[in-house]
Amino acid sequence: MSAALLIAGYTVAVGVLLRGRAVLRERRWRWFVALEMATATVAAGYAAAGVPVGVVLNATGVVLFAIVWWLTRLRR
């Protein structure tokens, strides 16, 4: 179960992060939501595997991605 969550989450997250600049510049909110959900899925995968460091790092990533999204909106 945890391996499936990690594989699915990382696949989507890496795909979105590769297009990160376009996602922020063009305000692709669906891609941003996919990134947030994928990162939360990875955190859930680490929680299911019992790896607290992975949970903390990925939960922090969810918050940081949201802050960057918000800051780029303020700059417009």
Buried (B, 14 or more C-beta within 10 A) or exposed (E): EBEEBBEBBBEBBEEBBEEBEEBBEEEBEEBBEBBBBBBBBBBBBBBBBEBEEBBEBBBEBBEEBBEEBEEEEEEE
